[in-house]
């Protein structure tokens, strides 16, 4: 009986991997191609639900001492299917980058240039932050040396700093 369950598990793994791959492609498509892929994924999700039902029936036939392990596996598969269904719903309504840019009145070239500019600004900020941290460490080290040599007392440093 557990061999049937394991066969269903293998089928489940294969189909869910295909569905995951296809869900990732849906937002990038449009028109008839998108419609066909959506129908195909919908059909495969139905197959997965049927597999879960078969697995549930198999678990009921497994001896009680082993049943808990199979029940927990089945529960995690059900959660995985719920997540896939949510991802599928999101992917169906997601606009491709082209459509989104068209709706927002933004062309791809300006989006790319904005992205490049943002990356450059981020790198510049990171460089400045690093430079500030190095300077702070040098000041701390200088303060430590001054205190150790007796040039400044802690009170003098507070007045200067």
LUMBAVO-594202 format. One record per residue: x negated, y negated, z negated of N, C-alpha, C in turn; chain; residue number from 0; residue in one letter. Coordinates in steps of 0.1 Angstrom, whole numbers, m for minus. Layout:
+-------+-------+-------+-------+-------+-------+-------+-------+-------+-----+-----+------+
|   nc1 |   nc2 |   nc3 |  cac1 |  cac2 |  cac3 |   cc1 |   cc2 |   cc3 | mol | seq | type |
+-------+-------+-------+-------+-------+-------+-------+-------+-------+-----+-----+------+
|     X |     Y |     Z |     X |     Y |     Z |     X |     Y |     Z |   A | NUM |    A |
...
+-------+-------+-------+-------+-------+-------+-------+-------+-------+-----+-----+------+
***
This chain:
+-------+-------+-------+-------+-------+-------+-------+-------+-------+-----+-----+------+
|   nc1 |   nc2 |   nc3 |  cac1 |  cac2 |  cac3 |   cc1 |   cc2 |   cc3 | mol | seq | type |
+-------+-------+-------+-------+-------+-------+-------+-------+-------+-----+-----+------+
|    m8 |    12 |     0 |     0 |     0 |     0 |    m9 |   m13 |     0 |   A |   0 |    X |
|   m19 |   m13 |    m8 |   m28 |   m24 |    m8 |   m35 |   m26 |     5 |   A |   1 |    X |
|   m36 |   m16 |    13 |   m43 |   m17 |    26 |   m33 |   m25 |    35 |   A |   2 |    X |
|   m20 |   m23 |    34 |   m11 |   m31 |    42 |   m12 |   m46 |    38 |   A |   3 |    X |
|   m13 |   m48 |    25 |   m14 |   m62 |    20 |   m27 |   m68 |    25 |   A |   4 |    X |
|   m38 |   m61 |    25 |   m50 |   m66 |    31 |   m50 |   m68 |    46 |   A |   5 |    X |
|   m42 |   m60 |    53 |   m40 |   m63 |    67 |   m33 |   m76 |    69 |   A |   6 |    X |
|   m22 |   m77 |    61 |   m15 |   m90 |    62 |   m23 |  m102 |    58 |   A |   7 |    X |
|   m32 |  m100 |    49 |   m42 |  m111 |    45 |   m51 |  m114 |    57 |   A |   8 |    X |
|   m56 |  m105 |    64 |   m64 |  m107 |    75 |   m56 |  m115 |    86 |   A |   9 |    X |
|   m44 |  m111 |    89 |   m36 |  m118 |    98 |   m33 |  m132 |    94 |   A |  10 |    X |
|   m30 |  m133 |    81 |   m28 |  m146 |    75 |   m40 |  m156 |    77 |   A |  11 |    X |
|   m52 |  m151 |    74 |   m64 |  m158 |    76 |   m66 |  m163 |    90 |   A |  12 |    X |
|   m64 |  m154 |    99 |   m66 |  m157 |   114 |   m56 |  m168 |   118 |   A |  13 |    X |
|   m43 |  m166 |   115 |   m33 |  m175 |   120 |   m35 |  m189 |   113 |   A |  14 |    X |
|   m37 |  m189 |   100 |   m39 |  m202 |    94 |   m51 |  m210 |    99 |   A |  15 |    X |
|   m61 |  m202 |   102 |   m73 |  m209 |   108 |   m70 |  m215 |   122 |   A |  16 |    X |
|   m62 |  m208 |   130 |   m57 |  m213 |   143 |   m48 |  m226 |   141 |   A |  17 |    X |
|   m39 |  m224 |   131 |   m30 |  m235 |   128 |   m38 |  m248 |   124 |   A |  18 |    X |
|   m47 |  m246 |   115 |   m55 |  m257 |   110 |   m62 |  m264 |   121 |   A |  19 |    X |
|   m68 |  m256 |   130 |   m75 |  m262 |   142 |   m66 |  m270 |   151 |   A |  20 |    X |
|   m54 |  m264 |   153 |   m44 |  m271 |   162 |   m39 |  m283 |   155 |   A |  21 |    X |
|   m36 |  m283 |   142 |   m31 |  m295 |   135 |   m41 |  m307 |   137 |   A |  22 |    X |
|   m54 |  m304 |   136 |   m64 |  m314 |   138 |   m63 |  m320 |   152 |   A |  23 |    X |
|   m59 |  m313 |   162 |   m58 |  m318 |   176 |   m46 |  m326 |   179 |   A |  24 |    X |
|   m35 |  m323 |   172 |   m22 |  m330 |   175 |   m23 |  m345 |   176 |   A |  25 |    X |
|   m28 |  m352 |   166 |   m28 |  m366 |   167 |   m36 |  m372 |   179 |   A |  26 |    X |
|   m45 |  m365 |   184 |   m53 |  m369 |   195 |   m46 |  m368 |   209 |   A |  27 |    X |
|   m35 |  m360 |   209 |   m28 |  m358 |   221 |   m15 |  m366 |   223 |   A |  28 |    X |
|   m10 |  m366 |   235 |     3 |  m373 |   237 |    11 |  m366 |   248 |   A |  29 |    X |
|    23 |  m370 |   249 |    32 |  m365 |   259 |    35 |  m350 |   258 |   A |  30 |    X |
|    36 |  m344 |   270 |    39 |  m329 |   270 |    29 |  m320 |   263 |   A |  31 |    X |
|    17 |  m324 |   264 |     6 |  m316 |   258 |     8 |  m315 |   243 |   A |  32 |    X |
|    11 |  m327 |   237 |    14 |  m328 |   223 |    26 |  m320 |   219 |   A |  33 |    X |
|    37 |  m321 |   227 |    49 |  m314 |   224 |    47 |  m299 |   224 |   A |  34 |    X |
|    40 |  m294 |   234 |    37 |  m280 |   235 |    29 |  m275 |   223 |   A |  35 |    X |
|    19 |  m282 |   219 |    11 |  m278 |   208 |    19 |  m279 |   195 |   A |  36 |    X |
|    28 |  m288 |   193 |    36 |  m289 |   181 |    46 |  m277 |   181 |   A |  37 |    X |
|    51 |  m273 |   192 |    60 |  m261 |   193 |    52 |  m249 |   189 |   A |  38 |    X |
|    40 |  m248 |   194 |    31 |  m236 |   192 |    28 |  m235 |   177 |   A |  39 |    X |
|    24 |  m246 |   171 |    21 |  m246 |   157 |    33 |  m243 |   148 |   A |  40 |    X |
|    45 |  m248 |   152 |    57 |  m245 |   145 |    60 |  m230 |   145 |   A |  41 |    X |
|    58 |  m224 |   157 |    60 |  m210 |   158 |    50 |  m202 |   150 |   A |  42 |    X |
|    38 |  m206 |   149 |    28 |  m199 |   141 |    30 |  m201 |   126 |   A |  43 |    X |
|    35 |  m212 |   122 |    39 |  m214 |   108 |    50 |  m205 |   104 |   A |  44 |    X |
|    59 |  m203 |   114 |    70 |  m193 |   111 |    64 |  m179 |   109 |   A |  45 |    X |
|    55 |  m176 |   118 |    48 |  m162 |   116 |    41 |  m161 |   103 |   A |  46 |    X |
|    35 |  m172 |    98 |    28 |  m172 |    85 |    38 |  m170 |    74 |   A |  47 |    X |
|    50 |  m177 |    75 |    60 |  m175 |    65 |    65 |  m161 |    64 |   A |  48 |    X |
|    67 |  m154 |    76 |    71 |  m140 |    77 |    60 |  m131 |    71 |   A |  49 |    X |
|    48 |  m134 |    73 |    37 |  m126 |    67 |    38 |  m127 |    52 |   A |  50 |    X |
|    40 |  m139 |    47 |    41 |  m141 |    32 |    53 |  m133 |    27 |   A |  51 |    X |
|    64 |  m132 |    34 |    75 |  m124 |    29 |    71 |  m109 |    29 |   A |  52 |    X |
|    64 |  m105 |    39 |    59 |   m91 |    40 |    49 |   m88 |    28 |   A |  53 |    X |
|    40 |   m98 |    26 |    31 |   m96 |    15 |    38 |   m95 |     1 |   A |  54 |    X |
|    49 |  m103 |     0 |    56 |  m103 |   m12 |    63 |   m90 |   m15 |   A |  55 |    X |
|    68 |   m84 |    m4 |    74 |   m71 |    m5 |    64 |   m60 |    m8 |   A |  56 |    X |
|    52 |   m61 |    m3 |    41 |   m52 |    m6 |    37 |   m53 |   m21 |   A |  57 |    X |
|    36 |   m65 |   m26 |    32 |   m67 |   m40 |    42 |   m60 |   m49 |   A |  58 |    X |
|    55 |   m60 |   m46 |    65 |   m54 |   m54 |    63 |   m39 |   m55 |   A |  59 |    X |
|    56 |   m33 |   m45 |    54 |   m19 |   m44 |    41 |   m14 |   m51 |   A |  60 |    X |
|    33 |   m24 |   m54 |    19 |   m21 |   m60 |    21 |   m18 |   m75 |   A |  61 |    X |
|    14 |    m8 |   m80 |    15 |    m5 |   m94 |    13 |   m17 |  m103 |   A |  62 |    X |
|    20 |   m17 |  m115 |    20 |   m29 |  m123 |     6 |   m33 |  m128 |   A |  63 |    X |
|    m3 |   m24 |  m130 |   m17 |   m28 |  m135 |   m24 |   m36 |  m125 |   A |  64 |    X |
|   m21 |   m35 |  m112 |   m28 |   m42 |  m101 |   m20 |   m54 |   m96 |   A |  65 |    X |
|    m8 |   m54 |  m100 |     2 |   m64 |   m94 |    m2 |   m79 |   m97 |   A |  66 |    X |
|    m7 |   m81 |  m109 |   m10 |   m95 |  m113 |   m21 |  m101 |  m103 |   A |  67 |    X |
|   m31 |   m93 |  m100 |   m41 |   m98 |   m91 |   m35 |  m102 |   m77 |   A |  68 |    X |
|   m27 |   m93 |   m72 |   m21 |   m96 |   m59 |   m11 |  m107 |   m59 |   A |  69 |    X |
|    m4 |  m109 |   m70 |     5 |  m120 |   m72 |    m2 |  m133 |   m72 |   A |  70 |    X |
|   m13 |  m134 |   m78 |   m21 |  m146 |   m78 |   m26 |  m150 |   m64 |   A |  71 |    X |
|   m31 |  m139 |   m57 |   m35 |  m142 |   m43 |   m24 |  m147 |   m35 |   A |  72 |    X |
|   m12 |  m140 |   m36 |     0 |  m144 |   m29 |     4 |  m159 |   m32 |   A |  73 |    X |
|     3 |  m162 |   m45 |     6 |  m176 |   m49 |    m3 |  m186 |   m43 |   A |  74 |    X |
|   m16 |  m183 |   m42 |   m25 |  m192 |   m36 |   m23 |  m193 |   m21 |   A |  75 |    X |
|   m18 |  m182 |   m14 |   m15 |  m183 |     0 |    m3 |  m192 |     2 |   A |  76 |    X |
|     7 |  m191 |    m7 |    19 |  m199 |    m5 |    15 |  m214 |    m7 |   A |  77 |    X |
|     6 |  m217 |   m16 |     2 |  m231 |   m18 |    m5 |  m236 |    m5 |   A |  78 |    X |
|   m13 |  m227 |     1 |   m20 |  m230 |    13 |   m11 |  m233 |    24 |   A |  79 |    X |
|     0 |  m226 |    25 |    10 |  m228 |    36 |    17 |  m241 |    33 |   A |  80 |    X |
|    20 |  m244 |    21 |    27 |  m257 |    18 |    18 |  m268 |    22 |   A |  81 |    X |
|     5 |  m267 |    20 |    m4 |  m278 |    24 |    m5 |  m279 |    39 |   A |  82 |    X |
|    m5 |  m267 |    46 |    m6 |  m267 |    60 |     7 |  m274 |    66 |   A |  83 |    X |
|    18 |  m271 |    60 |    31 |  m277 |    65 |    31 |  m292 |    63 |   A |  84 |    X |
|    25 |  m297 |    51 |    24 |  m312 |    49 |    15 |  m318 |    60 |   A |  85 |    X |
|     3 |  m311 |    62 |    m6 |  m317 |    72 |     0 |  m317 |    86 |   A |  86 |    X |
|     8 |  m307 |    89 |    15 |  m306 |   101 |    25 |  m317 |   103 |   A |  87 |    X |
|    32 |  m320 |    93 |    42 |  m331 |    94 |    34 |  m345 |    96 |   A |  88 |    X |
|    23 |  m346 |    89 |    16 |  m359 |    90 |    10 |  m360 |   105 |   A |  89 |    X |
|     5 |  m348 |   110 |    m1 |  m349 |   123 |     9 |  m352 |   134 |   A |  90 |    X |
|    21 |  m347 |   132 |    31 |  m350 |   143 |    34 |  m365 |   144 |   A |  91 |    X |
|    34 |  m372 |   133 |    38 |  m386 |   133 |    26 |  m395 |   135 |   A |  92 |    X |
|    14 |  m389 |   133 |     2 |  m398 |   134 |     0 |  m402 |   149 |   A |  93 |    X |
|    m4 |  m415 |   150 |    m6 |  m420 |   163 |   m21 |  m418 |   167 |   A |  94 |    X |
|   m23 |  m416 |   179 |   m37 |  m415 |   184 |   m43 |  m429 |   182 |   A |  95 |    X |
|   m57 |  m429 |   182 |   m64 |  m442 |   181 |   m59 |  m452 |   192 |   A |  96 |    X |
|   m58 |  m446 |   204 |   m54 |  m454 |   216 |   m40 |  m461 |   213 |   A |  97 |    X |
|   m31 |  m454 |   209 |   m17 |  m459 |   207 |   m17 |  m469 |   195 |   A |  98 |    X |
|   m24 |  m466 |   185 |   m25 |  m475 |   173 |   m31 |  m488 |   177 |   A |  99 |    X |
|   m42 |  m487 |   185 |   m49 |  m500 |   189 |   m40 |  m508 |   198 |   A | 100 |    X |
|   m32 |  m501 |   207 |   m23 |  m507 |   216 |   m12 |  m515 |   208 |   A | 101 |    X |
|    m7 |  m508 |   198 |     4 |  m514 |   190 |    m1 |  m526 |   182 |   A | 102 |    X |
|   m13 |  m525 |   177 |   m19 |  m536 |   169 |   m25 |  m547 |   177 |   A | 103 |    X |
|   m25 |  m545 |   190 |   m31 |  m555 |   199 |   m46 |  m556 |   198 |   A | 104 |    X |
|   m52 |  m545 |   195 |   m66 |  m544 |   193 |   m72 |  m535 |   203 |   A | 105 |    X |
|   m82 |  m539 |   210 |   m88 |  m530 |   220 |  m100 |  m522 |   213 |   A | 106 |    X |
|  m104 |  m511 |   219 |  m114 |  m503 |   213 |  m128 |  m509 |   212 |   A | 107 |    X |
|  m131 |  m518 |   222 |  m144 |  m525 |   221 |  m145 |  m533 |   209 |   A | 108 |    X |
|  m135 |  m542 |   206 |  m136 |  m550 |   195 |  m136 |  m542 |   182 |   A | 109 |    X |
|  m129 |  m531 |   182 |  m129 |  m522 |   170 |  m143 |  m517 |   167 |   A | 110 |    X |
|  m149 |  m512 |   178 |  m163 |  m507 |   177 |  m172 |  m518 |   172 |   A | 111 |    X |
|  m171 |  m530 |   177 |  m180 |  m541 |   173 |  m178 |  m545 |   159 |   A | 112 |    X |
|  m165 |  m544 |   155 |  m162 |  m547 |   141 |  m168 |  m537 |   132 |   A | 113 |    X |
|  m167 |  m524 |   136 |  m172 |  m513 |   128 |  m188 |  m515 |   127 |   A | 114 |    X |
|  m194 |  m518 |   138 |  m209 |  m520 |   137 |  m212 |  m531 |   128 |   A | 115 |    X |
|  m205 |  m542 |   129 |  m207 |  m554 |   121 |  m206 |  m551 |   106 |   A | 116 |    X |
|  m195 |  m543 |   103 |  m193 |  m539 |    89 |  m204 |  m530 |    84 |   A | 117 |    X |
|  m209 |  m521 |    92 |  m220 |  m513 |    88 |  m232 |  m521 |    85 |   A | 118 |    X |
|  m235 |  m531 |    94 |  m247 |  m539 |    92 |  m246 |  m547 |    79 |   A | 119 |    X |
|  m234 |  m553 |    77 |  m232 |  m560 |    64 |  m233 |  m551 |    52 |   A | 120 |    X |
|  m229 |  m539 |    53 |  m230 |  m530 |    42 |  m245 |  m527 |    39 |   A | 121 |    X |
|  m252 |  m524 |    50 |  m266 |  m521 |    48 |  m274 |  m533 |    42 |   A | 122 |    X |
|  m270 |  m545 |    47 |  m276 |  m558 |    41 |  m273 |  m559 |    26 |   A | 123 |    X |
|  m260 |  m556 |    22 |  m257 |  m557 |     8 |  m264 |  m547 |     0 |   A | 124 |    X |
|  m266 |  m535 |     5 |  m273 |  m524 |    m2 |  m288 |  m528 |    m3 |   A | 125 |    X |
|  m294 |  m534 |     7 |  m308 |  m539 |     6 |  m309 |  m549 |    m5 |   A | 126 |    X |
|  m300 |  m559 |    m5 |  m300 |  m569 |   m15 |  m298 |  m564 |   m29 |   A | 127 |    X |
|  m289 |  m554 |   m31 |  m287 |  m548 |   m44 |  m300 |  m541 |   m48 |   A | 128 |    X |
|  m306 |  m534 |   m39 |  m319 |  m527 |   m43 |  m330 |  m537 |   m46 |   A | 129 |    X |
|  m331 |  m548 |   m39 |  m341 |  m558 |   m42 |  m338 |  m564 |   m56 |   A | 130 |    X |
|  m326 |  m567 |   m59 |  m322 |  m572 |   m72 |  m326 |  m563 |   m83 |   A | 131 |    X |
|  m323 |  m550 |   m81 |  m326 |  m540 |   m91 |  m341 |  m539 |   m93 |   A | 132 |    X |
|  m349 |  m539 |   m82 |  m364 |  m539 |   m84 |  m369 |  m551 |   m91 |   A | 133 |    X |
|  m363 |  m563 |   m88 |  m367 |  m575 |   m95 |  m364 |  m574 |  m110 |   A | 134 |    X |
|  m352 |  m569 |  m113 |  m348 |  m568 |  m127 |  m358 |  m558 |  m135 |   A | 135 |    X |
|  m362 |  m547 |  m128 |  m371 |  m538 |  m134 |  m385 |  m544 |  m137 |   A | 136 |    X |
|  m389 |  m553 |  m127 |  m402 |  m560 |  m129 |  m401 |  m569 |  m140 |   A | 137 |    X |
|  m390 |  m577 |  m141 |  m389 |  m586 |  m152 |  m389 |  m579 |  m166 |   A | 138 |    X |
|  m382 |  m568 |  m166 |  m382 |  m560 |  m179 |  m396 |  m555 |  m182 |   A | 139 |    X |
|  m403 |  m550 |  m172 |  m417 |  m545 |  m175 |  m425 |  m557 |  m179 |   A | 140 |    X |
|  m424 |  m569 |  m173 |  m432 |  m580 |  m177 |  m428 |  m584 |  m192 |   A | 141 |    X |
|  m416 |  m584 |  m195 |  m412 |  m587 |  m209 |  m418 |  m577 |  m219 |   A | 142 |    X |
|  m418 |  m564 |  m215 |  m423 |  m554 |  m224 |  m438 |  m557 |  m226 |   A | 143 |    X |
|  m445 |  m560 |  m216 |  m460 |  m563 |  m217 |  m462 |  m575 |  m226 |   A | 144 |    X |
|  m454 |  m585 |  m223 |  m455 |  m598 |  m231 |  m453 |  m595 |  m246 |   A | 145 |    X |
|  m443 |  m587 |  m249 |  m440 |  m584 |  m263 |  m451 |  m575 |  m269 |   A | 146 |    X |
|  m456 |  m566 |  m261 |  m467 |  m557 |  m266 |  m480 |  m565 |  m269 |   A | 147 |    X |
|  m483 |  m574 |  m261 |  m495 |  m582 |  m262 |  m493 |  m593 |  m272 |   A | 148 |    X |
|  m481 |  m596 |  m277 |  m479 |  m606 |  m287 |  m477 |  m620 |  m281 |   A | 149 |    X |
|  m477 |  m621 |  m268 |  m475 |  m634 |  m262 |  m461 |  m640 |  m265 |   A | 150 |    X |
|  m451 |  m632 |  m265 |  m438 |  m636 |  m268 |  m432 |  m628 |  m279 |   A | 151 |    X |
|  m424 |  m634 |  m287 |  m416 |  m626 |  m296 |  m402 |  m624 |  m290 |   A | 152 |    X |
|  m395 |  m616 |  m296 |  m381 |  m613 |  m290 |  m373 |  m626 |  m290 |   A | 153 |    X |
|  m375 |  m634 |  m300 |  m368 |  m647 |  m301 |  m372 |  m657 |  m290 |   A | 154 |    X |
|  m385 |  m657 |  m287 |  m389 |  m666 |  m276 |  m383 |  m661 |  m263 |   A | 155 |    X |
|  m382 |  m649 |  m261 |  m377 |  m643 |  m248 |  m363 |  m647 |  m246 |   A | 156 |    X |
|  m355 |  m646 |  m257 |  m341 |  m650 |  m256 |  m339 |  m664 |  m252 |   A | 157 |    X |
|  m348 |  m673 |  m258 |  m347 |  m687 |  m254 |  m350 |  m690 |  m240 |   A | 158 |    X |
|  m360 |  m683 |  m235 |  m365 |  m684 |  m221 |  m355 |  m678 |  m211 |   A | 159 |    X |
|  m350 |  m666 |  m215 |  m341 |  m658 |  m206 |  m328 |  m664 |  m207 |   A | 160 |    X |
+-------+-------+-------+-------+-------+-------+-------+-------+-------+-----+-----+------+
***
